[in-house]
Amino acid sequence: MEATYDIAVIGGGINGCGIARDAAGRGLSVYLCEQDDLASGTSSAATKLIHGGLRYLEYLEFRLVREALMEREVLWRMAPHIIWPLRFVLPYHKGLRPAWLLRLGLFLYDHMGGRRLLPPTRTLDLTRDAAGRALKAGQYALGFEYSDCWVDDARLVLLNARDAAERGATIRTRTKAVAAERNGDTWRVTTVDRRPGGSTQAVQARILINAAGPWVGDVLATTRRRNTPVSIRLVQGSHIVVRKLYAHDRCYIFQNTDKRIIFAIPYEGDFTLIGTTERDYAGDPGEARTTAEEIDYLCQAANQYFTAAITPAEVIWTYSGVRPLYDDGASEAQAATRDYVLDLDNSGAPMLSIFGGKITTYRRLAQHALEKLERHLPPSARARRNWSGEAPLPGGDFPVLGFDALVNDIGREYPWLAAQQARRLARAYGTRTRAVLDGATSWSALGRDFGSGLTEAEVIYLMREEWAEEAADVMWRRSKLGLRLSAEQVDALTTFMAQHRGKFRQ
């Protein structure tokens, strides 16, 4: 007999997992399927920022910017282990946006979004400030410093999925929805398990939510709906990672002569992340790769500012994602709106399709999605519409200013754990670091170290609690240790996970 749920969600990115969490927290039964790993698409290919989007003010996206600014501290409170404040340095570049316009934009940025804990903007003399030392001498004297936040984007997705599961949601990874048909007042969703030997199954749901990201149009096709009701614009964004370019812990936001901006951000201790590009994309979003042209573009953009020039040969890693933006007719990819559009089809059992959105506003998008469906929800679910911003995500149940105290507590409880490892684990798992360590009384009790402190115990935790099945899941989404592991270490990790995969499938 096919199981019946209140809501079926197609797509395991930030929007799908955020909606699943919100709905499960309202007491609704939820089924979510994802064709690959959680956060395997657009949601792990961001610039890793919780931000208002300073440049969106130029396009008069005031509603979007205000909503995003208001969410920064909400999300920081929910997950202070994977979200924390950053300071951004914006050098004034003669001949581009005038200094008065930058000041005005930053004034609005400081005052339109309910900032409480994040420090305000200040003006910098880059001839004296340490942030100016990394920049080309004599070219950048004036700068501005403002606040936004960092996020581990893929872990944000995973923690929403984990919380949804603990509130009763069914999460199925590597499970592709291949058909969805209305069957009276319900949907029948047919899925295929994409693992070797996987089977075909079906579930019933009263509401269908299409949160498939850049595959949103493909999902609409499975419902036998001939036309996509909203125009989609696929925009590719790529990033590069190089060795650390400067010593301090601040980020840079650079203006380019083509009116785009790029960020340069300290990354994983020893590296600098540079991005993003913006170009229209055609083809399978799953095949998006950073092109040589994009790498050249990012290197040249950074070289306009930094004293230490970089070349494509120095790029250690790249990643690329495709954003499914609502096509508002903008002539250039960077001008297309980042706001989200929710399209509700009420011709029978309801289906809600999601277009666009930013990782910063995923929680509000989830709220708005369920508000749009309110007349189809029971009174008890409608009454709990505001719960999601008050409850911490798994591991985030400590004060926003208490991260160092958490690391110290872990160090006292596990005195054999190296300080660097205690900090890395706390950054990934927060208070659930104790569940990862699982009562171990020595480093050796955690099993084999695959490299950079990634132990068997941690891998088992990720397979048991976070749906990890393959080495790439661990190296690039649950962590970024792929930057540090050798080929031999990756092979050992791959073999270990293959031996244990069937034990923890959820």
C-alpha positions as CSV (number, residue, x, y, z in Angstrom):
1,M,0.0,0.0,0.0
2,E,1.4,3.4,-0.9
3,A,2.1,5.8,1.9
4,T,0.2,9.1,2.0
5,Y,1.7,12.4,3.1
6,D,0.4,15.9,3.6
7,I,3.2,17.3,1.4
8,A,5.7,15.8,-1.1
9,V,8.7,17.9,-1.9
10,I,10.8,17.3,-5.0
11,G,14.3,18.7,-4.6
12,G,16.9,18.4,-1.8
13,G,18.5,21.8,-2.0
14,I,18.1,24.7,0.4
15,N,14.5,25.6,-0.6
16,G,13.3,22.0,-0.6
17,C,14.9,21.2,2.8
18,G,13.8,24.5,4.3
19,I,10.2,23.9,3.3
20,A,10.4,20.3,4.6
21,R,11.7,21.5,7.9
22,D,9.1,24.3,8.3
23,A,6.2,21.9,7.3
24,A,7.4,19.1,9.6
25,G,7.7,21.6,12.5
26,R,4.1,22.4,11.9
27,G,3.1,18.8,12.4
28,L,2.6,18.0,8.8
29,S,3.7,14.7,7.3
30,V,6.4,15.3,4.7
31,Y,8.1,13.3,2.0
32,L,11.2,14.7,0.3
33,C,13.1,13.1,-2.6
34,E,16.3,14.3,-4.1
35,Q,17.8,12.8,-7.3
36,D,21.4,12.9,-6.1
37,D,23.0,13.9,-2.7
38,L,21.5,16.7,-0.7
39,A,22.9,20.1,-1.7
40,S,24.6,18.5,-4.7
41,G,23.4,21.2,-7.1
42,T,23.1,25.0,-6.8
43,S,22.9,25.0,-3.0
44,S,26.6,23.9,-2.6
45,A,27.9,26.2,-5.3
46,A,27.2,29.6,-3.7
47,T,29.7,32.2,-2.5
48,K,29.0,31.0,1.0
49,L,27.4,34.3,2.2
50,I,24.4,35.2,4.3
51,H,24.1,38.7,3.0
52,G,21.6,41.3,1.9
53,G,23.1,41.7,-1.5
54,L,24.6,45.2,-1.6
55,R,24.7,45.4,-5.3
56,Y,20.9,44.6,-5.6
57,L,20.2,48.1,-4.3
58,E,21.4,49.3,-7.8
59,Y,18.5,47.3,-9.3
60,L,16.0,48.7,-6.8
61,E,15.4,45.3,-5.3
62,F,14.6,46.9,-1.9
63,R,12.1,44.3,-0.7
64,L,14.6,41.5,-1.4
65,V,17.5,43.3,0.2
66,R,15.5,44.3,3.3
67,E,14.2,40.7,3.8
68,A,17.7,39.3,3.4
69,L,19.3,41.8,5.8
70,M,16.7,41.0,8.4
71,E,17.4,37.3,8.0
72,R,21.2,37.6,8.7
73,E,20.9,37.6,12.4
74,V,18.0,35.3,12.5
75,L,20.0,32.6,10.7
76,W,23.1,33.4,12.8
77,R,21.1,32.7,16.0
78,M,19.8,29.4,14.5
79,A,23.2,28.0,13.5
80,P,26.1,29.9,15.0
81,H,28.5,27.0,14.4
82,I,28.1,27.2,10.5
83,I,27.2,30.9,10.3
84,W,29.4,33.8,11.7
85,P,30.0,37.5,11.0
86,L,32.5,38.7,8.4
87,R,33.8,42.2,7.7
88,F,34.0,43.2,4.0
89,V,36.4,45.8,2.6
90,L,35.1,47.7,-0.4
91,P,37.9,49.8,-2.0
92,Y,36.9,52.9,-3.9
93,H,37.9,52.5,-7.5
94,K,38.3,55.8,-9.4
95,G,36.2,55.9,-12.6
96,L,33.6,53.4,-11.4
97,R,30.8,53.9,-8.9
98,P,31.4,57.3,-7.1
99,A,32.3,57.4,-3.5
100,W,29.0,59.2,-2.5
101,L,27.0,56.4,-4.1
102,L,28.9,53.7,-2.2
103,R,28.4,55.7,1.1
104,L,24.7,56.0,0.3
105,G,24.3,52.3,-0.5
106,L,26.1,51.3,2.7
107,F,24.0,53.7,4.8
108,L,20.9,52.0,3.5
109,Y,22.5,48.6,4.1
110,D,23.1,49.5,7.7
111,H,19.7,50.9,8.5
112,M,17.0,49.0,6.5
113,G,17.5,45.5,7.9
114,G,17.1,45.3,11.6
115,R,20.8,45.0,12.4
116,R,21.4,44.5,16.1
117,L,24.7,42.6,16.7
118,L,26.6,43.1,13.5
119,P,28.9,46.2,13.6
120,P,28.1,49.1,11.3
121,T,30.0,50.4,8.3
122,R,33.2,52.5,8.8
123,T,35.4,54.4,6.4
124,L,39.0,53.1,5.9
125,D,42.2,54.9,5.0
126,L,43.8,52.1,2.9
127,T,47.2,53.7,3.0
128,R,47.3,53.0,6.7
129,D,44.9,50.1,7.4
130,A,46.2,46.6,7.2
131,A,43.5,45.8,4.5
132,G,45.4,48.1,2.1
133,R,48.7,46.2,2.3
134,A,47.4,43.4,0.0
135,L,46.3,45.9,-2.6
136,K,48.3,47.6,-5.3
137,A,50.3,50.5,-3.8
138,G,49.1,53.9,-4.7
139,Q,45.9,52.9,-6.5
140,Y,43.4,52.4,-3.6
141,A,43.4,55.0,-0.8
142,L,39.8,55.1,0.3
143,G,37.7,52.1,1.3
144,F,34.6,51.1,3.3
145,E,34.2,48.2,5.7
146,Y,30.8,46.7,6.4
147,S,29.2,43.5,7.8
148,D,27.7,40.4,6.4
149,C,27.9,36.7,7.4
150,W,29.6,33.5,6.2
151,V,27.7,30.2,5.9
152,D,28.7,26.7,5.1
153,D,26.0,26.4,2.4
154,A,25.9,22.7,2.0
155,R,25.8,22.1,5.8
156,L,23.0,24.5,6.1
157,V,21.0,22.3,3.7
158,L,22.0,19.2,5.6
159,L,21.0,20.6,8.9
160,N,17.6,21.6,7.6
161,A,17.1,18.1,6.3
162,R,18.3,16.6,9.6
163,D,16.0,18.8,11.6
164,A,13.1,17.9,9.3
165,A,13.8,14.2,9.7
166,E,13.9,14.5,13.5
167,R,10.5,16.2,13.3
168,G,9.1,13.3,11.3
169,A,9.9,14.0,7.7
170,T,10.9,11.2,5.3
171,I,14.1,12.2,3.4
172,R,15.0,10.1,0.4
173,T,18.3,10.9,-1.4
174,R,19.4,9.5,-4.7
175,T,15.7,9.0,-5.5
176,K,14.4,10.7,-8.6
177,A,10.8,11.7,-9.2
178,V,10.0,10.5,-12.7
179,A,6.3,11.1,-12.8
180,A,3.7,13.0,-10.9
181,E,0.0,12.7,-11.6
182,R,-3.1,14.0,-10.0
183,N,-5.3,11.3,-8.6
184,G,-8.5,13.0,-7.4
185,D,-7.6,15.2,-4.5
186,T,-4.0,13.8,-4.2
187,W,-0.8,13.5,-6.2
188,R,0.8,10.2,-7.0
189,V,4.5,10.7,-7.2
190,T,6.6,7.9,-8.8
191,T,10.2,7.7,-7.9
192,V,13.2,5.6,-9.0
193,D,16.0,4.8,-6.6
194,R,19.1,5.7,-8.7
195,R,21.5,3.3,-6.8
196,P,22.5,0.1,-8.5
197,G,19.6,-2.3,-8.4
198,G,17.3,0.5,-7.2
199,S,13.5,0.0,-7.4
200,T,10.6,2.1,-8.5
201,Q,8.2,3.3,-5.8
202,A,5.3,5.6,-5.4
203,V,3.8,7.8,-2.7
204,Q,0.6,9.8,-2.4
205,A,0.5,13.4,-1.3
206,R,-2.2,16.0,-0.8
207,I,0.2,18.8,-1.9
208,L,3.2,18.7,-4.3
209,I,6.0,21.2,-4.0
210,N,8.4,21.5,-7.0
211,A,11.7,22.8,-5.4
212,A,14.0,21.2,-8.0
213,G,16.1,24.3,-8.6
214,P,17.4,24.5,-12.1
215,W,15.4,21.3,-12.9
216,V,12.1,22.9,-12.0
217,G,11.0,22.8,-15.6
218,D,11.9,19.1,-15.9
219,V,9.7,18.4,-12.9
220,L,6.8,20.3,-14.5
221,A,7.2,18.1,-17.5
222,T,6.7,15.0,-15.3
223,T,3.3,16.4,-14.3
224,R,2.3,16.4,-18.0
225,R,1.9,20.1,-17.9
226,R,2.7,21.4,-21.3
227,N,4.0,24.9,-20.6
228,T,6.1,26.2,-17.8
229,P,4.0,28.9,-16.2
230,V,6.9,31.2,-15.3
231,S,9.9,31.9,-17.6
232,I,13.2,30.5,-16.2
233,R,16.6,32.0,-16.8
234,L,19.5,29.7,-16.0
235,V,22.6,31.6,-14.9
236,Q,25.9,29.9,-14.2
237,G,28.1,31.2,-11.4
238,S,31.7,29.9,-11.0
239,H,34.3,30.3,-8.3
240,I,38.0,29.5,-8.0
241,V,40.1,28.7,-4.9
242,V,43.8,29.7,-4.7
243,R,46.4,29.7,-1.9
244,K,45.9,32.4,0.7
245,L,46.6,35.8,-0.8
246,Y,46.7,37.9,2.4
247,A,47.1,37.4,6.1
248,H,44.1,39.1,7.8
249,D,40.7,37.7,8.2
250,R,38.6,40.3,6.3
251,C,37.0,39.8,2.9
252,Y,37.1,42.0,-0.1
253,I,34.4,43.1,-2.5
254,F,35.8,44.4,-5.7
255,Q,34.1,46.4,-8.5
256,N,35.0,45.5,-12.1
257,T,34.9,47.7,-15.1
258,D,32.0,45.6,-16.5
259,K,29.9,46.7,-13.5
260,R,30.0,43.2,-12.0
261,I,31.5,42.6,-8.5
262,I,33.6,39.8,-7.2
263,F,34.4,38.6,-3.7
264,A,37.8,37.5,-2.3
265,I,37.2,35.6,1.0
266,P,39.5,33.7,3.4
267,Y,38.7,30.1,2.9
268,E,39.3,27.0,5.0
269,G,42.3,28.5,6.7
270,D,44.9,28.3,4.0
271,F,43.1,29.4,0.9
272,T,41.3,32.4,-0.7
273,L,37.9,31.9,-2.5
274,I,37.2,34.2,-5.5
275,G,33.9,34.6,-7.3
276,T,31.5,34.7,-8.8
277,T,30.9,34.8,-12.6
278,E,27.5,35.3,-14.1
279,R,26.7,34.0,-17.5
280,D,23.6,32.6,-19.1
281,Y,23.6,28.8,-19.3
282,A,22.0,26.3,-21.6
283,G,22.1,22.5,-21.2
284,D,22.0,20.1,-18.3
285,P,22.6,22.0,-15.0
286,G,24.3,18.9,-13.6
287,E,27.0,19.2,-16.2
288,A,28.0,22.8,-15.4
289,R,31.7,23.2,-15.1
290,T,33.9,26.2,-14.6
291,T,35.3,27.2,-18.0
292,A,38.8,28.4,-18.8
293,E,37.2,31.7,-19.8
294,E,35.7,32.1,-16.4
295,I,39.0,31.2,-14.6
296,D,40.8,33.8,-16.7
297,Y,38.1,36.4,-15.9
298,L,38.3,35.8,-12.1
299,C,42.1,35.9,-12.2
300,Q,42.2,39.2,-14.1
301,A,39.5,40.7,-11.9
302,A,41.5,39.9,-8.8
303,N,44.7,41.1,-10.4
304,Q,43.3,44.6,-10.8
305,Y,43.4,44.9,-7.1
306,F,45.8,42.5,-5.4
307,T,49.6,43.1,-5.3
308,A,50.1,39.3,-5.5
309,A,49.0,38.4,-9.1
310,I,47.5,35.0,-9.7
311,T,47.4,32.9,-12.9
312,P,45.1,30.1,-13.9
313,A,47.9,27.6,-13.2
314,E,47.7,28.6,-9.5
315,V,44.0,27.7,-9.2
316,I,43.7,24.7,-6.9
317,W,40.0,24.0,-7.1
318,T,36.9,25.4,-8.9
319,Y,33.2,24.8,-8.6
320,S,30.2,26.0,-10.6
321,G,26.5,26.0,-10.1
322,V,23.4,27.0,-12.1
323,R,20.8,29.3,-10.5
324,P,17.2,29.0,-11.7
325,L,16.2,32.7,-11.8
326,Y,12.9,34.2,-12.7
327,D,13.3,35.7,-16.2
328,D,12.3,39.3,-15.8
329,G,13.7,40.3,-19.2
330,A,16.9,41.8,-17.9
331,S,19.4,42.2,-20.7
332,E,22.4,40.9,-18.7
333,A,22.7,37.9,-16.4
334,Q,23.9,39.9,-13.4
335,A,20.9,42.2,-13.7
336,A,18.3,39.4,-13.5
337,T,16.3,39.5,-10.3
338,R,17.4,37.2,-7.4
339,D,13.9,37.5,-5.9
340,Y,11.8,34.3,-5.7
341,V,8.5,33.6,-7.5
342,L,6.0,31.1,-6.1
343,D,3.7,29.7,-8.7
344,L,0.6,27.9,-7.4
345,D,-1.4,25.6,-9.6
346,N,-4.8,24.9,-8.0
347,S,-6.4,23.0,-10.9
348,G,-7.0,20.0,-8.7
349,A,-4.6,18.8,-6.0
350,P,-2.3,21.9,-5.4
351,M,1.2,22.1,-6.8
352,L,3.6,24.9,-5.9
353,S,6.6,25.5,-8.1
354,I,9.5,27.7,-6.9
355,F,11.6,29.9,-9.1
356,G,14.7,31.9,-8.0
357,G,15.7,32.7,-4.5
358,K,18.8,33.2,-2.4
359,I,20.3,31.0,0.2
360,T,19.9,33.9,2.7
361,T,16.2,34.1,2.3
362,Y,15.4,30.4,2.2
363,R,13.6,30.4,5.5
364,R,11.3,33.2,4.5
365,L,10.7,31.5,1.2
366,A,9.6,28.4,3.1
367,Q,7.3,30.5,5.2
368,H,5.8,32.2,2.2
369,A,5.4,28.9,0.4
370,L,3.3,27.5,3.2
371,E,1.4,30.7,3.5
372,K,0.4,30.4,-0.1
373,L,-0.9,26.9,0.6
374,E,-2.6,27.9,3.9
375,R,-6.2,27.1,2.8
376,H,-5.1,23.6,2.1
377,L,-3.5,23.2,5.6
378,P,-5.1,22.2,8.9
379,P,-5.6,25.0,11.5
380,S,-2.9,23.6,13.7
381,A,-0.3,24.0,10.9
382,R,-1.5,27.5,10.1
383,A,-1.1,28.5,13.8
384,R,2.6,27.5,13.8
385,R,3.6,29.8,11.0
386,N,6.4,31.6,12.8
387,W,8.2,28.8,14.7
388,S,11.2,28.2,12.3
389,G,13.2,31.3,13.2
390,E,13.1,30.6,16.9
391,A,14.3,27.0,17.0
392,P,18.1,26.3,16.5
393,L,19.3,24.0,13.8
394,P,21.0,20.8,15.0
395,G,24.1,21.6,16.9
396,G,23.3,25.3,17.0
397,D,21.9,25.4,20.6
398,F,24.5,27.7,22.0
399,P,24.7,31.6,22.1
400,V,25.9,33.3,18.9
401,L,28.8,34.8,20.8
402,G,29.6,31.5,22.5
403,F,31.5,29.6,19.9
404,D,34.9,29.9,21.6
405,A,33.3,28.8,24.8
406,L,32.0,25.7,23.1
407,V,35.4,24.8,21.7
408,N,36.9,25.2,25.1
409,D,34.2,23.0,26.6
410,I,35.0,20.3,24.0
411,G,38.7,20.6,24.8
412,R,38.1,20.1,28.5
413,E,35.8,17.1,27.9
414,Y,38.2,15.5,25.4
415,P,41.7,16.7,26.5
416,W,43.4,14.3,24.1
417,L,41.7,16.1,21.1
418,A,44.1,18.6,19.4
419,A,42.9,22.2,19.5
420,Q,42.7,22.4,15.7
421,Q,40.5,19.3,15.5
422,A,38.2,20.5,18.3
423,R,37.7,23.7,16.4
424,R,37.1,22.0,13.1
425,L,34.5,19.6,14.6
426,A,32.8,22.4,16.5
427,R,32.5,24.4,13.3
428,A,30.9,21.5,11.5
429,Y,28.7,20.0,14.2
430,G,28.4,22.5,17.0
431,T,27.1,20.9,20.2
432,R,26.6,17.6,18.3
433,T,30.4,17.2,18.2
434,R,29.9,15.1,21.2
435,A,27.7,12.7,19.2
436,V,30.5,12.5,16.6
437,L,33.1,11.6,19.2
438,D,30.6,9.2,20.8
439,G,32.2,8.8,24.2
440,A,35.7,8.2,22.8
441,T,38.5,8.4,25.4
442,S,41.5,8.7,23.0
443,W,42.2,9.7,19.4
444,S,42.9,6.1,18.4
445,A,39.4,5.1,19.6
446,L,38.0,7.1,16.7
447,G,39.4,4.6,14.3
448,R,41.6,5.3,11.2
449,D,42.5,8.8,10.3
450,F,41.9,9.2,6.5
451,G,43.8,12.5,6.6
452,S,43.5,16.0,8.1
453,G,41.7,14.5,11.1
454,L,38.8,12.8,9.2
455,T,38.3,9.7,11.2
456,E,36.3,6.5,10.8
457,A,34.0,7.7,13.7
458,E,33.2,11.0,11.9
459,V,32.6,9.2,8.6
460,I,30.2,6.7,10.3
461,Y,28.4,9.6,11.9
462,L,28.0,11.3,8.4
463,M,26.7,8.1,6.9
464,R,24.3,7.3,9.8
465,E,23.0,10.8,10.4
466,E,23.6,12.9,7.3
467,W,22.9,10.7,4.3
468,A,26.5,10.5,3.1
469,E,27.1,7.5,0.8
470,E,30.1,8.4,-1.3
471,A,33.5,10.0,-0.7
472,A,32.5,13.2,-2.6
473,D,29.6,13.6,-0.2
474,V,32.0,13.8,2.7
475,M,34.9,15.7,1.0
476,W,33.0,18.4,-0.7
477,R,29.6,18.8,1.0
478,R,29.8,17.7,4.6
479,S,33.3,19.2,4.7
480,K,35.8,20.7,2.4
481,L,38.6,18.3,3.2
482,G,38.8,17.4,-0.4
483,L,41.2,20.4,-0.6
484,R,43.6,18.5,1.7
485,L,43.3,14.7,1.1
486,S,45.7,12.9,-1.2
487,A,44.6,10.5,-3.9
488,E,45.6,7.6,-1.7
489,Q,43.6,8.9,1.2
490,V,40.6,9.4,-1.1
491,D,40.9,5.8,-2.3
492,A,41.0,4.6,1.3
493,L,37.9,6.7,2.2
494,T,36.1,5.4,-0.9
495,T,36.8,1.8,0.0
496,F,35.7,2.2,3.6
497,M,32.4,3.9,2.7
498,A,31.7,1.2,0.1
499,Q,32.1,-1.4,2.8
500,H,29.7,0.3,5.2
501,R,27.2,1.9,2.8
502,G,24.3,-0.6,3.2
503,K,24.4,-0.4,7.0
504,F,23.2,3.2,7.3
505,R,20.9,3.8,4.4
506,Q,18.0,5.9,5.7
